[in-house]
Amino acid sequence: IAGESLWVRLPYGGATLSMASCFNFAAMLVLPRGEAMLVTALATVIAELCVMRKPVTRAVYNAAHTSLAVAAGSWVFVALGGEGRTLVGLVSSLRLDALIVPGLVYYAINRGAVVLAVASSERITPAEAWRRNFNNGYEALSSGAVFSLGALLATHYQGIGMVGTLLVALPLLMACDGLRRATSGASRPS
């Protein structure tokens, strides 16, 4: 819910992005698939209804596509041999594909769902919706940072528990602020 509360309005179509991808990615790395899907769906619905005050249909749509992104990313994580291994073990043995590919799958499904919703509501092509909202370069860098923080959070969770969440809070706030500046047309952080 905290990650969902850190959101940025996209330049076109009234869509938003949140920093919840950090926590969703961590959940799909450390929780069983069903639990990760449930947690991310509930957090999305609660935050979007109570914090962002979005209509129920938008909150449900966002919860559904987020759960699908978590499910697909989790499936890829398991298929690449990540399940049952410590994340420190994956990194130290340079099995980074088991972390990077699930993140890319999550990203593609999540951003694809946003693009399709914007394209449909604004009656433009998906390519144009992508260009207007995500073609700024900083969004990809910010998303990579958010997923990296998600992997860090999951690693800390496996080692020291929930207190590891505190270690990603400040960098996550910085990623959110940077993305907000990049999408609002303000000067980019140096």
Beta strands, then each sheet from edge to edge (+ up, - down):
strand 1: 7-9
strand 2: 16-18
sheet 1: 1+ 2-
end
